[in-house]
Amino acid sequence: MIIDKDGNVTIITQEKKSIIELIKKIDNDYNKFQHDNLVINLSALDQVSFQDILEFLEISNRHRSKKLSFVIVCDKVNLTEMPNELLVVPTLHEANDIIEMEEIERDLGF
């Protein structure tokens, strides 16, 4: 797990296969980035399943309830199958665009 911080955005990149281990690590270290918008970058993984993405649902809901963004970057799943509660995009650029749009919405009181 690689953690990069840029302003109020923390990007967590997973380079090894275990999504479950990544989620446990995020839960354990959550206090380090609980006030940041989070991007979970799974682009380096060879295979990611729909079920793997669903594993992030609980932590995503918890984080988004604090009025913070939680975006998963993965180009290996069918994005149309994703539930509305999870934001999954194919590139880091799109993740940053989503965060910018959500920040604007929050500033406007939405």
N, C-alpha and C positions, 0 to 999 in steps of 0.2 A: 504494500500500500504506500503510495506516494502522495504527500499532502502539499499543495501549493496554495498560498494565500495571496490574493490581490485585492486590496481594499476590503470591502465587505463581502467578498466572494471567496469561498474555499473550494478548491477542486481536489477531489480525492480520486486518484487513478489506481485501478486494480490491474495488476499485470499477471497475477496467478489465477488459477481456475476457481477457487472456492468462494462463491458468492456468500455462502452462509458464514464463513470465517470473516469476510469483509464486513458483513452486517454486525457481527459480534464486536469487531474492532471499532466500528463506528459508534455503536452503543456504549462501549467502554470509554471511548475518548470524546464522547459527545459534548462534554462541558467545554472543550477546547474551541469548538466552532458552533455552539448553540445560538450565537447571535449573528451568524453569517448566513448568507445565501449559500446553499450547497449545490455543487455539481458533482455527480458520481460518474466518472468516466470509465466505461467498460470497453472502449474501442480496442484496446490491446488484446482482449480475450479472443480466442479462436472461435469459441462457441458460447452462445448465451441463449437460454430458452425463455419462453414466455413465463414459465414457472419461476425462473431465476429473477426475472424482473418483478414479479408479484411479491417476492420476498421483501422488497423494499417498501411495500404499501404501508405498513405500520409506522415505520420511521418517517416516511414521507408525510403521512397525515399528521403526525406529532409535530414535525418541523413546520409544515405549512399552517398549522393552527396558531403558530406564533407570528403569523404574517411575514414569513420568510419563504424564499423560493427554494424548491428542491427539484432539481432537474437531473435526469439520467441520460447520459450520452451512450447510445448503442446503435450500431448500424446493422446488427445481425438478427434483429427480430422484426416481425411485421408490425409496424407502428399503428396500423388501423385496428389491431386486436387489443391494444392497450386500454385499460379502463381509464375513464376520465379523471380519476383521482391521481393518476401518475402522469407526470410530464416526461415523455421519452422523445428525444430528438436524435438525429443521426450524426451531428457534428458539434464540436465545442463552440463554434461560431454561433450556431442556432441556440445553444444553451445560453450564451451571453445575451443574445437578442431577447430571449424569453425573460431573463432576469431584468434587463433594462425595461421591458414593457411592464412587468409586474411592479417594478419600483415606481414607475410613472403612475400606474393605477393606484398604488398605495398612497403616493403623494397627493393624488386627487381625491382620496377618500373612498375609493371603491373597495 
